[in-house]
């Protein structure tokens, strides 16, 4: 149970600070600042809960680990459940914070760092483009996670590498889709906002899963020592 609770806490922190930076401070920080907020959240949590749960805090990462044979099916399901719960708690906290600041106008005005395509994309990226982008970005991220965590001697640097990788995929992805690469991170704000965000969230659940599966299979087939 400790592993599951760790995943809940880690995902909550990632979503609260990552999506919070996008919703509240995006105009000040810019895309680079938002990207770093997501990346630094991973770095912080990696060195706190990494030894407990592995600090997946993302269903896509857990799926990649499962494909590579590093976790059992039961743990995969429980990790995903607790990651989604953590994401929902993180968004609930963010919504409460935003609604406590009258000058912000409420979370329906600021948004909750949700993902989107078409009119919800800064550049008007269509649904096909959004699917392609999210598959590619998730593949790169999960492939990197699988590689850097494979050897125990990488433990001291893994959190930094993973955090920086999450930041750099966000730098490209934020103008296009807002960058998901994490179904739990996308589901939570969509549930709170409803409407367009909820109608489009299937892309940001499906595409990261596909990207994670590709990364897991390719890593297992080409690189994994167990292949």
N, C-alpha and C positions, 0 to 999 in steps of 0.2 A: 504493500500500500504506500510505503514511503516514496517509491519511484513515481507512482501516479500523482501523488500530492505535489511532488517536486515539479512534474510536468505542468500541472495546473498553475502553480505559482509562476513558473518561468514564462508560460504563455501569457498569463495575465500581465506580467511586467512588459513583455514584448509589445503586446497590443496597446496597453495603456500609454506607454511612452512613444511608441512608433506612430500609432494612429493619432495619439494626442498631439504630437508635434505637427502632423499634417493638418489636423483640424484647427488647432489653436494658434500655432506659430508658423504656419507654412509661408505666409507672406513675408515674414521676417527672416526665417531661416533659408528659404529657397529650397530647391530640390536637393541640393547637396546636403543641407542641414537635416532635412527629413531622412535622407538616405543614411546619414551618420547616426541619427537617433535609433533607427532600426538596427543598424550594425552594432552600435555600442550596447544596446539592450542584450544582444546575443553574447557579446564579450562578457558583460557583467554576470549574466546568468550562467555562462559556461563555467566560470571559476567558482560559482557558488553551488550549483546543483549538478555539475558535470560528473562528479564522482558518485552521485546518487542515482541519477536516471540516464546519464549520457547527454542531457540537455538537448533533446530533439526539438521540443516546443513547436512542432510543426508536423502535421500528419504526413506531409510529403517526405520528410526526412525519415520518419518511422517506417513508411512503406519501403523506402530504399534500403533501410537497414534490414527489414524483414526479407526482402528479396535476396539480399546478400547472406542470409542465414544467421544474422546476428541477434534476432529476437524471435520468440515464439508467437504464434497466431493470437493466443490469448492476450499476451502483452501488447501486441499491435492494436487490438481492439480497445483495450483499456487505455492505452496511451492516447489514442485518438479521441475517445470519450472525454478524458480529463483535459486534454488540450482544448477541446471545444468549450468545455465548461469554463476553463481559465480565460479563454478569449471573451466569452460572454460576460464574465465578471469584470474583466478589464474594460470592456466597452461600457458596461453599466456604470462603473466608476467615472469614466470619462464623461459620459452623458450627464451624470450628477454634477460633476465639476463645472462643465460648461453651463448648465442651467442655473448654477449658483452665481454666475457672473452676468447680470442683466445686460451689460454693455455688449456682450457677445450675441445676444438675440436668440439663444437656445440652440440646441444641437441640430435642429432641423435647418437652421440657417448656416451654421458653421460646417455641417457635415461631421462625419465620424471617421474620416480617413478611408471611406469606402472605395472600392474599385469600380471601374466602369469602362464602357466602350461606346462608340457612336457619340451622341451628344454629351455623355458623361466622361468622355476622354478629352484631355486638353488639346489634342491634335485631331480629334474626330476619327480615331482609328476604328475601323469596322469590326464586326464580330469575328470574321476570319482572321484578321490581323491580330486581334486580341488573343485568340486561341494559340496562334503560332508564337506570339511573343511570350506568353505565359509558359508554354511548353519548353521553349528554348531557355528562358531565364531559370525555370525550375530545374531543368536538366543540369545546367551549369552549377547551380547552387548545390543540389543533392550530390552530384558527381564529385564535387570538391569535398563535401562533408564526408562522403564515403572514403575518399582517398586519405584525407588528413587524419581521420580517426582510426584507420586500420592498424597502425603501428603504435605500440605503447610509448615509444620514445618521442612521439609527436605531442604527447599530452600537454606539455607546457606551452606549446604555441598554437594548439588546435583552436582554442577559443578566439584568438586574435585573427587567425586565418579565416575562420568561418564568419566572424563578424565583418571583416573587411570584404569578404565575398558577397555577403548579403547587402552590404552598402553599395558595392559597385553594380550589382544587378538592379538595385533600386535607382541608381543614377540614370541608367538607360530607360528603365521601365516606368518611372513616375509620370513622365509626360504622356506616355502611351496608354497605360491602364491604371496607373496609380501603384502598380506592382503588387501582385499577390504573392506568388510562389508558396503560398501557405493557405490551404482551405479554411482552417480555423480562423485565421486573421481576417479572411474575407466574409465568412459566414456571419460573424458576430455583428459587425456594423449593419449588414444588410437586414438582419432580423429586427434591429431597432429602428431603422429608417423606413423599411418597407418600400413600396412603390418601385421605382426604376432600379434601385440598388438590389432589391430582392429578386426582381425579374431577371436581372443580369448575372446574379451570383453563380448560377450553374456553370458559367464559363470559368470562374475562378475557383471552382471546386474540381471540375473535370480536367481542365488543362494542366494544373499542377500535379494531379494524380498521374496523368499520362507522362508528363516530364519526369516524374519520380520513377515510374516503372521503366522508362527507357534508360535512365541513369543507372538504376539498380541492375538491370539485365546486362547493360554494356559493361559496367564495372565488374560484375561477377564473371562475365565471359572473357573479358580481355585482361583484367588487372588482378582480380582477387587471387590470392595464393591458394584458395580452396578450389579454384576452377579446374 
